[in-house]
């Protein structure tokens, strides 16, 4: 690079100058303060619209169970599409944990990201409390069956959500998996798949029944998703995938 080579006709070949492309990784290129604002706003939106839809359903019956699931999925899709270029749009401590285990996110930013996610969730839950009171329990996640049943269901739902996010990350795909999980598991566990989503409404409502499982199960699901993704792709992704929501492009990689 930068040298002058002779061509087959004896003349000098054109000088080729290459410039390094700036990194597109949100965790590298974007200041931490901006990334934290994006994570806080994204998680605020998730809790405001998702559990908010559950509250509206409890109050009016207008949405139905599948309608609430659709609101969750559409919210995640919109948030990822809007905020992934800034922060990666984790909006979920389990997603941040999974990306860190997979070596795709810097460890130094884990605690600030989780703090921003929890803050956004708490603020949204208290806004819902101010608007609706405790109708619908603010969409708090509480097991309808046994704790063991809820734990396994949350683990499996989170596992598939994060596996899909690690391998695809496209906004509509991740949002679709969230809607699918909410449709299937919502009546049993609330289909949290996200400790921040459970923490905000629990704090605002004061309902902490079996709250620990909404941390333990998603985090364990994250570990299993990373392990499964490594088995499926031990070195590189199957193919280049632009505009990923939750997997960052390696620094300096051409687009």
KOLZA-114250 format. One record per residue (C-alpha): chain; z, y, x. Coordinates in Angstrom, 2 decimals, always signed. Each point is the difference from the previous one (the first is absolute). Example, Ala and Ser with C-alpha at 12.3 -4.5 7.8 and 13.67 -1.06 7.14 Angstrom:
BEGIN
<site><kette>A</kette><zz>+7.80</zz><yy>-4.50</yy><xx>+12.30</xx></site>
<site><kette>A</kette><zz>-0.66</zz><yy>+3.44</yy><xx>+1.37</xx></site>
END
This chain:
BEGIN
<site><kette>A</kette><zz>+0.00</zz><yy>+0.00</yy><xx>+0.00</xx></site>
<site><kette>A</kette><zz>-0.94</zz><yy>+3.40</yy><xx>+1.34</xx></site>
<site><kette>A</kette><zz>-2.21</zz><yy>-1.41</yy><xx>+2.81</xx></site>
<site><kette>A</kette><zz>-3.74</zz><yy>+0.47</yy><xx>+0.37</xx></site>
<site><kette>A</kette><zz>-1.94</zz><yy>-3.28</yy><xx>+0.09</xx></site>
<site><kette>A</kette><zz>-3.67</zz><yy>-0.50</yy><xx>+0.79</xx></site>
<site><kette>A</kette><zz>-2.24</zz><yy>-1.34</yy><xx>-2.69</xx></site>
<site><kette>A</kette><zz>-2.67</zz><yy>-2.64</yy><xx>+0.51</xx></site>
<site><kette>A</kette><zz>-2.65</zz><yy>+2.72</yy><xx>+0.58</xx></site>
<site><kette>A</kette><zz>+1.95</zz><yy>+1.52</yy><xx>+2.85</xx></site>
<site><kette>A</kette><zz>+1.19</zz><yy>+3.06</yy><xx>-1.85</xx></site>
<site><kette>A</kette><zz>+3.63</zz><yy>+0.75</yy><xx>-0.71</xx></site>
<site><kette>A</kette><zz>+1.32</zz><yy>-1.25</yy><xx>-3.29</xx></site>
<site><kette>A</kette><zz>+1.57</zz><yy>+2.52</yy><xx>-2.35</xx></site>
<site><kette>A</kette><zz>+3.61</zz><yy>+0.76</yy><xx>+0.66</xx></site>
<site><kette>A</kette><zz>+2.19</zz><yy>-1.38</yy><xx>-2.76</xx></site>
<site><kette>A</kette><zz>+3.17</zz><yy>+1.86</yy><xx>-0.73</xx></site>
<site><kette>A</kette><zz>+2.65</zz><yy>-1.66</yy><xx>-2.11</xx></site>
<site><kette>A</kette><zz>+2.93</zz><yy>+1.78</yy><xx>-1.46</xx></site>
<site><kette>A</kette><zz>+3.08</zz><yy>-1.74</yy><xx>-1.27</xx></site>
<site><kette>A</kette><zz>+0.29</zz><yy>+0.07</yy><xx>-3.75</xx></site>
<site><kette>A</kette><zz>+3.33</zz><yy>+1.22</yy><xx>-1.32</xx></site>
<site><kette>A</kette><zz>+2.23</zz><yy>-2.64</yy><xx>-1.48</xx></site>
<site><kette>A</kette><zz>-0.13</zz><yy>-0.42</yy><xx>-3.76</xx></site>
<site><kette>A</kette><zz>+3.29</zz><yy>-1.83</yy><xx>-0.16</xx></site>
<site><kette>A</kette><zz>+2.29</zz><yy>+2.00</yy><xx>-2.29</xx></site>
<site><kette>A</kette><zz>+3.05</zz><yy>-1.05</yy><xx>+2.04</xx></site>
<site><kette>A</kette><zz>-1.60</zz><yy>+1.47</yy><xx>+3.15</xx></site>
<site><kette>A</kette><zz>-2.16</zz><yy>+2.90</yy><xx>-1.13</xx></site>
<site><kette>A</kette><zz>+2.11</zz><yy>+1.54</yy><xx>-2.77</xx></site>
<site><kette>A</kette><zz>+3.26</zz><yy>+1.83</yy><xx>+0.74</xx></site>
<site><kette>A</kette><zz>+3.05</zz><yy>-1.88</yy><xx>-1.20</xx></site>
<site><kette>A</kette><zz>+1.04</zz><yy>+2.82</yy><xx>-2.32</xx></site>
<site><kette>A</kette><zz>-3.29</zz><yy>-0.16</yy><xx>-1.92</xx></site>
<site><kette>A</kette><zz>+0.11</zz><yy>-3.78</yy><xx>-0.18</xx></site>
<site><kette>A</kette><zz>+3.53</zz><yy>+0.11</yy><xx>-1.40</xx></site>
<site><kette>A</kette><zz>-0.99</zz><yy>+2.52</yy><xx>-2.67</xx></site>
<site><kette>A</kette><zz>-2.87</zz><yy>-2.29</yy><xx>-1.00</xx></site>
<site><kette>A</kette><zz>+2.29</zz><yy>-3.04</yy><xx>-0.18</xx></site>
<site><kette>A</kette><zz>+2.54</zz><yy>+1.91</yy><xx>-2.06</xx></site>
<site><kette>A</kette><zz>-2.62</zz><yy>+1.32</yy><xx>-2.41</xx></site>
<site><kette>A</kette><zz>-1.67</zz><yy>-3.38</yy><xx>-0.32</xx></site>
<site><kette>A</kette><zz>+3.24</zz><yy>-1.81</yy><xx>-0.76</xx></site>
<site><kette>A</kette><zz>+1.00</zz><yy>+2.77</yy><xx>-2.41</xx></site>
<site><kette>A</kette><zz>-3.26</zz><yy>-0.57</yy><xx>-1.88</xx></site>
<site><kette>A</kette><zz>+0.52</zz><yy>-3.76</yy><xx>-0.05</xx></site>
<site><kette>A</kette><zz>+3.48</zz><yy>+0.26</yy><xx>-1.52</xx></site>
<site><kette>A</kette><zz>-0.81</zz><yy>+2.89</yy><xx>-2.32</xx></site>
<site><kette>A</kette><zz>-3.05</zz><yy>-1.66</yy><xx>-1.56</xx></site>
<site><kette>A</kette><zz>+0.99</zz><yy>-3.67</yy><xx>+0.31</xx></site>
<site><kette>A</kette><zz>+3.60</zz><yy>-0.14</yy><xx>-1.23</xx></site>
<site><kette>A</kette><zz>-0.87</zz><yy>+3.10</yy><xx>-2.02</xx></site>
<site><kette>A</kette><zz>-2.54</zz><yy>-2.07</yy><xx>-1.91</xx></site>
<site><kette>A</kette><zz>+2.70</zz><yy>-2.62</yy><xx>-0.62</xx></site>
<site><kette>A</kette><zz>+2.25</zz><yy>+2.73</yy><xx>-1.40</xx></site>
<site><kette>A</kette><zz>-2.77</zz><yy>+1.31</yy><xx>-2.27</xx></site>
<site><kette>A</kette><zz>-0.68</zz><yy>-3.55</yy><xx>-1.18</xx></site>
<site><kette>A</kette><zz>+3.69</zz><yy>-0.50</yy><xx>-0.82</xx></site>
<site><kette>A</kette><zz>+0.07</zz><yy>+3.29</yy><xx>-1.89</xx></site>
<site><kette>A</kette><zz>-3.30</zz><yy>-0.13</yy><xx>-1.89</xx></site>
<site><kette>A</kette><zz>-1.49</zz><yy>-3.48</yy><xx>+0.36</xx></site>
<site><kette>A</kette><zz>-3.35</zz><yy>+1.68</yy><xx>+0.58</xx></site>
<site><kette>A</kette><zz>-1.00</zz><yy>-1.64</yy><xx>+3.27</xx></site>
<site><kette>A</kette><zz>+0.89</zz><yy>-3.66</yy><xx>-0.31</xx></site>
<site><kette>A</kette><zz>+0.90</zz><yy>-2.25</yy><xx>+2.90</xx></site>
<site><kette>A</kette><zz>-3.53</zz><yy>-0.17</yy><xx>+1.38</xx></site>
<site><kette>A</kette><zz>-0.31</zz><yy>+3.76</yy><xx>-0.33</xx></site>
<site><kette>A</kette><zz>+3.05</zz><yy>+0.48</yy><xx>+2.19</xx></site>
<site><kette>A</kette><zz>-1.43</zz><yy>-2.44</yy><xx>+2.55</xx></site>
<site><kette>A</kette><zz>-3.27</zz><yy>+1.94</yy><xx>-0.01</xx></site>
<site><kette>A</kette><zz>+1.84</zz><yy>+3.27</yy><xx>+0.64</xx></site>
<site><kette>A</kette><zz>+1.68</zz><yy>-1.52</yy><xx>+3.06</xx></site>
<site><kette>A</kette><zz>-3.32</zz><yy>-1.25</yy><xx>+1.34</xx></site>
<site><kette>A</kette><zz>-1.90</zz><yy>+3.22</yy><xx>-0.65</xx></site>
<site><kette>A</kette><zz>+2.76</zz><yy>+2.06</yy><xx>+1.61</xx></site>
<site><kette>A</kette><zz>-0.07</zz><yy>-2.10</yy><xx>+3.16</xx></site>
<site><kette>A</kette><zz>-3.80</zz><yy>+0.21</yy><xx>+0.11</xx></site>
<site><kette>A</kette><zz>+0.02</zz><yy>+3.78</yy><xx>-0.32</xx></site>
<site><kette>A</kette><zz>+2.78</zz><yy>+0.51</yy><xx>+2.53</xx></site>
<site><kette>A</kette><zz>-1.69</zz><yy>-2.19</yy><xx>+2.60</xx></site>
<site><kette>A</kette><zz>-3.35</zz><yy>+1.71</yy><xx>-0.51</xx></site>
<site><kette>A</kette><zz>+1.55</zz><yy>+3.44</yy><xx>+0.39</xx></site>
<site><kette>A</kette><zz>+2.64</zz><yy>-0.50</yy><xx>+2.67</xx></site>
<site><kette>A</kette><zz>-1.08</zz><yy>-2.92</yy><xx>+2.19</xx></site>
<site><kette>A</kette><zz>-1.84</zz><yy>+2.31</yy><xx>+2.43</xx></site>
<site><kette>A</kette><zz>+3.25</zz><yy>+1.90</yy><xx>+0.57</xx></site>
<site><kette>A</kette><zz>+2.78</zz><yy>-2.56</yy><xx>+0.16</xx></site>
<site><kette>A</kette><zz>-1.57</zz><yy>-3.37</yy><xx>-0.74</xx></site>
<site><kette>A</kette><zz>+1.49</zz><yy>+0.21</yy><xx>-3.51</xx></site>
<site><kette>A</kette><zz>+2.60</zz><yy>-2.70</yy><xx>+0.53</xx></site>
<site><kette>A</kette><zz>+2.21</zz><yy>+1.36</yy><xx>-2.85</xx></site>
<site><kette>A</kette><zz>+2.03</zz><yy>-3.18</yy><xx>+0.44</xx></site>
<site><kette>A</kette><zz>+2.61</zz><yy>-0.91</yy><xx>+2.65</xx></site>
<site><kette>A</kette><zz>-1.24</zz><yy>-3.60</yy><xx>-0.10</xx></site>
<site><kette>A</kette><zz>-3.52</zz><yy>+1.17</yy><xx>+0.88</xx></site>
<site><kette>A</kette><zz>+1.33</zz><yy>+2.09</yy><xx>+2.87</xx></site>
<site><kette>A</kette><zz>+1.99</zz><yy>-3.00</yy><xx>+1.22</xx></site>
<site><kette>A</kette><zz>-3.04</zz><yy>-2.29</yy><xx>-0.22</xx></site>
<site><kette>A</kette><zz>-2.23</zz><yy>+2.40</yy><xx>+1.90</xx></site>
<site><kette>A</kette><zz>+2.63</zz><yy>+0.37</yy><xx>+2.71</xx></site>
<site><kette>A</kette><zz>+0.36</zz><yy>-3.76</yy><xx>+0.38</xx></site>
<site><kette>A</kette><zz>-3.79</zz><yy>-0.29</yy><xx>+0.20</xx></site>
<site><kette>A</kette><zz>-0.09</zz><yy>+2.56</yy><xx>+2.82</xx></site>
<site><kette>A</kette><zz>-1.94</zz><yy>+2.52</yy><xx>-2.08</xx></site>
<site><kette>A</kette><zz>+2.69</zz><yy>+2.64</yy><xx>-0.35</xx></site>
<site><kette>A</kette><zz>+2.30</zz><yy>+1.64</yy><xx>+2.59</xx></site>
<site><kette>A</kette><zz>+3.62</zz><yy>-1.07</yy><xx>-0.20</xx></site>
<site><kette>A</kette><zz>+1.22</zz><yy>+3.54</yy><xx>+0.64</xx></site>
<site><kette>A</kette><zz>-1.37</zz><yy>+1.08</yy><xx>-3.39</xx></site>
<site><kette>A</kette><zz>+1.45</zz><yy>-2.80</yy><xx>-2.11</xx></site>
<site><kette>A</kette><zz>+3.31</zz><yy>+1.64</yy><xx>-0.91</xx></site>
<site><kette>A</kette><zz>-1.52</zz><yy>+3.43</yy><xx>-0.74</xx></site>
<site><kette>A</kette><zz>-2.65</zz><yy>-1.63</yy><xx>-2.19</xx></site>
<site><kette>A</kette><zz>+2.55</zz><yy>-2.05</yy><xx>-1.93</xx></site>
<site><kette>A</kette><zz>+2.22</zz><yy>+3.07</yy><xx>-0.43</xx></site>
<site><kette>A</kette><zz>-2.94</zz><yy>+2.00</yy><xx>-1.40</xx></site>
<site><kette>A</kette><zz>-0.90</zz><yy>-2.84</yy><xx>-2.36</xx></site>
<site><kette>A</kette><zz>+3.55</zz><yy>-0.29</yy><xx>-1.30</xx></site>
<site><kette>A</kette><zz>+0.30</zz><yy>+3.76</yy><xx>-0.42</xx></site>
<site><kette>A</kette><zz>-3.23</zz><yy>+0.16</yy><xx>-2.00</xx></site>
<site><kette>A</kette><zz>+1.14</zz><yy>-2.87</yy><xx>-2.20</xx></site>
<site><kette>A</kette><zz>+3.42</zz><yy>+1.54</yy><xx>-0.63</xx></site>
<site><kette>A</kette><zz>-1.44</zz><yy>+3.42</yy><xx>-0.86</xx></site>
<site><kette>A</kette><zz>-2.46</zz><yy>-1.54</yy><xx>-2.45</xx></site>
<site><kette>A</kette><zz>+2.73</zz><yy>-2.07</yy><xx>-1.65</xx></site>
<site><kette>A</kette><zz>+2.20</zz><yy>+3.04</yy><xx>-0.51</xx></site>
<site><kette>A</kette><zz>-2.94</zz><yy>+1.92</yy><xx>-1.47</xx></site>
<site><kette>A</kette><zz>-0.45</zz><yy>-2.87</yy><xx>-2.47</xx></site>
<site><kette>A</kette><zz>+3.73</zz><yy>+0.11</yy><xx>-0.73</xx></site>
<site><kette>A</kette><zz>-0.23</zz><yy>+3.72</yy><xx>-0.77</xx></site>
<site><kette>A</kette><zz>-3.02</zz><yy>-0.53</yy><xx>-2.26</xx></site>
<site><kette>A</kette><zz>+0.97</zz><yy>-3.15</yy><xx>-1.88</xx></site>
<site><kette>A</kette><zz>+3.65</zz><yy>-0.73</yy><xx>+0.65</xx></site>
<site><kette>A</kette><zz>+0.80</zz><yy>-3.68</yy><xx>+0.42</xx></site>
<site><kette>A</kette><zz>-2.60</zz><yy>-1.22</yy><xx>-2.49</xx></site>
<site><kette>A</kette><zz>-1.52</zz><yy>-3.19</yy><xx>+1.31</xx></site>
<site><kette>A</kette><zz>+2.53</zz><yy>-0.04</yy><xx>+2.83</xx></site>
<site><kette>A</kette><zz>-2.38</zz><yy>+2.25</yy><xx>+1.97</xx></site>
<site><kette>A</kette><zz>-2.12</zz><yy>-3.05</yy><xx>+0.69</xx></site>
<site><kette>A</kette><zz>+2.74</zz><yy>-1.55</yy><xx>+2.12</xx></site>
<site><kette>A</kette><zz>-0.76</zz><yy>-3.50</yy><xx>+1.29</xx></site>
<site><kette>A</kette><zz>+2.50</zz><yy>-2.62</yy><xx>-1.19</xx></site>
<site><kette>A</kette><zz>-0.59</zz><yy>-3.78</yy><xx>-0.13</xx></site>
<site><kette>A</kette><zz>-0.58</zz><yy>-1.32</yy><xx>-3.51</xx></site>
<site><kette>A</kette><zz>+0.67</zz><yy>-3.57</yy><xx>+1.13</xx></site>
<site><kette>A</kette><zz>+2.00</zz><yy>-1.44</yy><xx>+2.87</xx></site>
<site><kette>A</kette><zz>+0.38</zz><yy>+1.78</yy><xx>+3.31</xx></site>
<site><kette>A</kette><zz>-1.65</zz><yy>-2.91</yy><xx>+1.79</xx></site>
<site><kette>A</kette><zz>-3.01</zz><yy>+0.16</yy><xx>-2.30</xx></site>
<site><kette>A</kette><zz>-0.30</zz><yy>+3.75</yy><xx>+0.49</xx></site>
<site><kette>A</kette><zz>+0.33</zz><yy>-0.31</yy><xx>+3.78</xx></site>
<site><kette>A</kette><zz>-2.79</zz><yy>-2.55</yy><xx>+0.30</xx></site>
<site><kette>A</kette><zz>-2.27</zz><yy>+1.91</yy><xx>-2.36</xx></site>
<site><kette>A</kette><zz>+0.49</zz><yy>+3.30</yy><xx>+1.86</xx></site>
<site><kette>A</kette><zz>-0.57</zz><yy>-1.77</yy><xx>+3.31</xx></site>
<site><kette>A</kette><zz>-3.27</zz><yy>-1.57</yy><xx>-1.14</xx></site>
<site><kette>A</kette><zz>-1.29</zz><yy>+3.17</yy><xx>-1.66</xx></site>
<site><kette>A</kette><zz>+0.76</zz><yy>+2.09</yy><xx>+3.09</xx></site>
<site><kette>A</kette><zz>-1.50</zz><yy>-2.62</yy><xx>+2.29</xx></site>
<site><kette>A</kette><zz>-3.36</zz><yy>+0.11</yy><xx>-1.75</xx></site>
<site><kette>A</kette><zz>+0.05</zz><yy>+3.78</yy><xx>-0.34</xx></site>
<site><kette>A</kette><zz>+0.56</zz><yy>+0.53</yy><xx>+3.72</xx></site>
<site><kette>A</kette><zz>-2.36</zz><yy>-2.76</yy><xx>+1.07</xx></site>
<site><kette>A</kette><zz>-2.76</zz><yy>+1.66</yy><xx>-2.00</xx></site>
<site><kette>A</kette><zz>+0.97</zz><yy>+3.42</yy><xx>+1.39</xx></site>
<site><kette>A</kette><zz>-0.11</zz><yy>-1.30</yy><xx>+3.57</xx></site>
<site><kette>A</kette><zz>-3.36</zz><yy>-1.71</yy><xx>-0.47</xx></site>
<site><kette>A</kette><zz>-1.78</zz><yy>+2.49</yy><xx>-2.25</xx></site>
<site><kette>A</kette><zz>+1.97</zz><yy>+3.15</yy><xx>-0.71</xx></site>
<site><kette>A</kette><zz>-2.70</zz><yy>+1.47</yy><xx>-2.25</xx></site>
<site><kette>A</kette><zz>+1.71</zz><yy>+2.23</yy><xx>-2.59</xx></site>
<site><kette>A</kette><zz>-1.33</zz><yy>-1.76</yy><xx>-3.09</xx></site>
<site><kette>A</kette><zz>+0.74</zz><yy>-3.43</yy><xx>+1.45</xx></site>
<site><kette>A</kette><zz>+3.62</zz><yy>+0.80</yy><xx>+0.83</xx></site>
<site><kette>A</kette><zz>+0.44</zz><yy>+1.80</yy><xx>-3.32</xx></site>
<site><kette>A</kette><zz>-1.46</zz><yy>-3.00</yy><xx>-1.79</xx></site>
<site><kette>A</kette><zz>+2.48</zz><yy>-2.36</yy><xx>+1.64</xx></site>
<site><kette>A</kette><zz>+2.86</zz><yy>+2.32</yy><xx>-0.99</xx></site>
<site><kette>A</kette><zz>-1.22</zz><yy>+0.00</yy><xx>-3.61</xx></site>
<site><kette>A</kette><zz>-0.41</zz><yy>-3.78</yy><xx>+0.08</xx></site>
<site><kette>A</kette><zz>+3.53</zz><yy>-0.48</yy><xx>+1.33</xx></site>
<site><kette>A</kette><zz>+1.43</zz><yy>+2.42</yy><xx>-2.56</xx></site>
<site><kette>A</kette><zz>-1.81</zz><yy>-1.77</yy><xx>-2.84</xx></site>
<site><kette>A</kette><zz>+1.25</zz><yy>-3.42</yy><xx>+1.07</xx></site>
<site><kette>A</kette><zz>+3.47</zz><yy>+0.72</yy><xx>+1.35</xx></site>
<site><kette>A</kette><zz>+1.00</zz><yy>+3.17</yy><xx>-1.82</xx></site>
<site><kette>A</kette><zz>+1.80</zz><yy>-1.71</yy><xx>-2.90</xx></site>
<site><kette>A</kette><zz>+2.02</zz><yy>-2.16</yy><xx>+2.40</xx></site>
<site><kette>A</kette><zz>+0.95</zz><yy>+2.25</yy><xx>+2.92</xx></site>
<site><kette>A</kette><zz>-1.65</zz><yy>+3.35</yy><xx>-0.61</xx></site>
<site><kette>A</kette><zz>-2.55</zz><yy>-1.02</yy><xx>+2.68</xx></site>
<site><kette>A</kette><zz>+1.33</zz><yy>+2.46</yy><xx>+2.53</xx></site>
<site><kette>A</kette><zz>-1.60</zz><yy>-1.29</yy><xx>+3.22</xx></site>
<site><kette>A</kette><zz>+1.40</zz><yy>+3.20</yy><xx>+1.48</xx></site>
<site><kette>A</kette><zz>+3.61</zz><yy>+0.81</yy><xx>+0.94</xx></site>
<site><kette>A</kette><zz>-0.54</zz><yy>+3.75</yy><xx>-0.44</xx></site>
<site><kette>A</kette><zz>-1.38</zz><yy>-0.47</yy><xx>-3.51</xx></site>
<site><kette>A</kette><zz>+3.20</zz><yy>-1.87</yy><xx>-0.93</xx></site>
<site><kette>A</kette><zz>+2.39</zz><yy>+2.25</yy><xx>+1.90</xx></site>
<site><kette>A</kette><zz>-0.90</zz><yy>+3.29</yy><xx>-1.69</xx></site>
<site><kette>A</kette><zz>+0.54</zz><yy>-1.09</yy><xx>-3.61</xx></site>
<site><kette>A</kette><zz>+3.11</zz><yy>-2.00</yy><xx>+0.98</xx></site>
<site><kette>A</kette><zz>+1.60</zz><yy>+3.06</yy><xx>+1.57</xx></site>
<site><kette>A</kette><zz>-0.91</zz><yy>+2.31</yy><xx>-2.88</xx></site>
<site><kette>A</kette><zz>+1.12</zz><yy>-2.44</yy><xx>-2.69</xx></site>
<site><kette>A</kette><zz>+2.99</zz><yy>-1.53</yy><xx>+1.77</xx></site>
<site><kette>A</kette><zz>-1.30</zz><yy>-3.49</yy><xx>-0.81</xx></site>
<site><kette>A</kette><zz>+0.33</zz><yy>-2.12</yy><xx>+3.15</xx></site>
<site><kette>A</kette><zz>-0.16</zz><yy>-3.53</yy><xx>-1.45</xx></site>
<site><kette>A</kette><zz>-1.29</zz><yy>-2.37</yy><xx>+2.72</xx></site>
<site><kette>A</kette><zz>-1.50</zz><yy>+3.00</yy><xx>+1.78</xx></site>
<site><kette>A</kette><zz>+0.27</zz><yy>-1.74</yy><xx>+3.37</xx></site>
<site><kette>A</kette><zz>-2.76</zz><yy>-2.44</yy><xx>-0.89</xx></site>
<site><kette>A</kette><zz>-2.47</zz><yy>+2.86</yy><xx>-0.45</xx></site>
<site><kette>A</kette><zz>+0.47</zz><yy>+0.67</yy><xx>+3.71</xx></site>
<site><kette>A</kette><zz>+0.42</zz><yy>-3.50</yy><xx>+1.35</xx></site>
<site><kette>A</kette><zz>-2.88</zz><yy>-1.67</yy><xx>-1.84</xx></site>
<site><kette>A</kette><zz>-2.68</zz><yy>+2.63</yy><xx>+0.80</xx></site>
<site><kette>A</kette><zz>+1.03</zz><yy>+0.17</yy><xx>+3.66</xx></site>
<site><kette>A</kette><zz>-0.15</zz><yy>-3.78</yy><xx>+0.32</xx></site>
<site><kette>A</kette><zz>-3.34</zz><yy>+0.08</yy><xx>-1.80</xx></site>
<site><kette>A</kette><zz>-1.18</zz><yy>+2.50</yy><xx>+2.61</xx></site>
<site><kette>A</kette><zz>+0.94</zz><yy>-2.37</yy><xx>+2.83</xx></site>
<site><kette>A</kette><zz>-1.87</zz><yy>-2.87</yy><xx>-1.64</xx></site>
<site><kette>A</kette><zz>-3.05</zz><yy>+2.19</yy><xx>-0.70</xx></site>
<site><kette>A</kette><zz>-0.22</zz><yy>+1.05</yy><xx>+3.64</xx></site>
<site><kette>A</kette><zz>+0.32</zz><yy>-3.62</yy><xx>+1.11</xx></site>
<site><kette>A</kette><zz>-2.69</zz><yy>-1.14</yy><xx>-2.42</xx></site>
<site><kette>A</kette><zz>-2.31</zz><yy>+2.81</yy><xx>+1.05</xx></site>
<site><kette>A</kette><zz>+0.44</zz><yy>-0.99</yy><xx>+3.64</xx></site>
<site><kette>A</kette><zz>-0.92</zz><yy>-3.60</yy><xx>-0.82</xx></site>
<site><kette>A</kette><zz>-3.09</zz><yy>+1.15</yy><xx>-1.88</xx></site>
<site><kette>A</kette><zz>-1.06</zz><yy>+2.50</yy><xx>+2.70</xx></site>
<site><kette>A</kette><zz>+1.88</zz><yy>-0.66</yy><xx>+3.25</xx></site>
<site><kette>A</kette><zz>-1.99</zz><yy>+2.61</yy><xx>+1.95</xx></site>
<site><kette>A</kette><zz>-2.26</zz><yy>+2.29</yy><xx>-1.97</xx></site>
<site><kette>A</kette><zz>-0.69</zz><yy>+0.76</yy><xx>-3.68</xx></site>
<site><kette>A</kette><zz>-2.80</zz><yy>-1.96</yy><xx>-1.61</xx></site>
<site><kette>A</kette><zz>-2.28</zz><yy>+3.05</yy><xx>-0.04</xx></site>
<site><kette>A</kette><zz>+0.24</zz><yy>+3.77</yy><xx>+0.47</xx></site>
<site><kette>A</kette><zz>+1.39</zz><yy>+1.58</yy><xx>-3.14</xx></site>
<site><kette>A</kette><zz>-0.10</zz><yy>+3.81</yy><xx>-0.30</xx></site>
<site><kette>A</kette><zz>+2.44</zz><yy>+2.06</yy><xx>-2.05</xx></site>
<site><kette>A</kette><zz>+2.86</zz><yy>-2.48</yy><xx>+0.20</xx></site>
<site><kette>A</kette><zz>+3.10</zz><yy>+1.00</yy><xx>-1.87</xx></site>
<site><kette>A</kette><zz>+2.66</zz><yy>-1.78</yy><xx>+1.96</xx></site>
<site><kette>A</kette><zz>-1.57</zz><yy>-1.11</yy><xx>+3.26</xx></site>
<site><kette>A</kette><zz>-0.71</zz><yy>+2.65</yy><xx>+2.59</xx></site>
<site><kette>A</kette><zz>-3.08</zz><yy>+0.16</yy><xx>+2.16</xx></site>
<site><kette>A</kette><zz>+0.85</zz><yy>-0.67</yy><xx>+3.65</xx></site>
<site><kette>A</kette><zz>+0.02</zz><yy>+3.09</yy><xx>+2.16</xx></site>
<site><kette>A</kette><zz>-3.39</zz><yy>+0.83</yy><xx>+1.42</xx></site>
<site><kette>A</kette><zz>-1.88</zz><yy>-2.57</yy><xx>-2.06</xx></site>
<site><kette>A</kette><zz>-3.45</zz><yy>+1.27</yy><xx>-1.02</xx></site>
<site><kette>A</kette><zz>-0.76</zz><yy>+0.38</yy><xx>-3.66</xx></site>
END
